[in-house]
Structures are given as structure tokens and as C-alpha cells.
């Protein structure tokens, strides 16, 4: 399990790969369509796709002459379960914290 998590988090560490995953949320895409918005070679995109495949985040299939990329819907389940363990801590309510700080500053005598 730990090696799989390492591969998932390593794959997610790169902004290009995160953007590819976001694109694949919409629909399956041909490799050439995945590469289109990026200012890099098809070979470079293929390397990113390989990393995503090794992490189990996407699958590729050949349809005719075209290689298609598809997001694996269960790919991040293990990572999500692992991260949820940290959800036991309440998120900081920044609006409430700001109100608290403003109230504290208003109550302080001017140190001018």
C-alpha cells in the first residue's frame, strides 16, 4: 500500500500531471488532445502520462490508431482514505478568527 501511495503522491506533485487529470475529469481524451494545451513535446507529455499510468491514476487504450487516456475513477480512493485520517482536525475558520482579532484590537487601549 505504501508504495502505491508514494507513486500516487509523486504523480500528483507535478502541476502538469494535475492539469492532465483535471482535463480527464471531463471526458476521455486522445493523447494528442491531451498534449495540445501544453508547450512541450508529445514525448514529454507521454512521459507524464506514463507516470500517471504507473500510479494507477489513468488507463490508456487503443481505439483504432488512436491512443486514448481515461481517468480511473477509483484511482485516488486509497490516497483519499489516507488523507481523511487527517480530517479529524477542524479547519480554521478564518472569518471567525479575523472577527476575533478585530474585537481584541478594538478592546485594547490605544498604545499610540
C-alpha positions, 0 to 999 in steps of 0.5 A, spaced: 500 500 500 505 504 501 508 504 495 502 505 491 501 511 495 508 514 494 507 513 486 500 516 487 503 522 491 509 523 486 504 523 480 500 528 483 506 533 485 507 535 478 502 541 476 502 538 469 500 531 471 494 535 475 492 539 469 492 532 465 487 529 470 483 535 471 482 535 463 480 527 464 475 529 469 471 531 463 471 526 458 476 521 455 481 524 451 486 522 445 493 523 447 494 528 442 488 532 445 491 531 451 498 534 449 495 540 445 494 545 451 501 544 453 508 547 450 512 541 450 513 535 446 508 529 445 514 525 448 514 529 454 507 529 455 507 521 454 512 521 459 507 524 464 502 520 462 506 514 463 507 516 470 500 517 471 499 510 468 504 507 473 500 510 479 494 507 477 491 514 476 489 513 468 488 507 463 490 508 456 487 504 450 487 503 443 481 505 439 483 504 432 490 508 431 488 512 436 491 512 443 486 514 448 487 516 456 481 515 461 481 517 468 480 511 473 475 513 477 477 509 483 484 511 482 485 516 488 480 512 493 486 509 497 490 516 497 483 519 499 482 514 505 489 516 507 488 523 507 481 523 511 485 520 517 487 527 517 480 530 517 479 529 524 482 536 525 477 542 524 479 547 519 480 554 521 475 558 520 478 564 518 472 569 518 471 567 525 478 568 527 479 575 523 472 577 527 476 575 533 482 579 532 478 585 530 474 585 537 481 584 541 484 590 537 478 594 538 478 592 546 485 594 547 487 601 549 490 605 544 498 604 545 499 610 540 
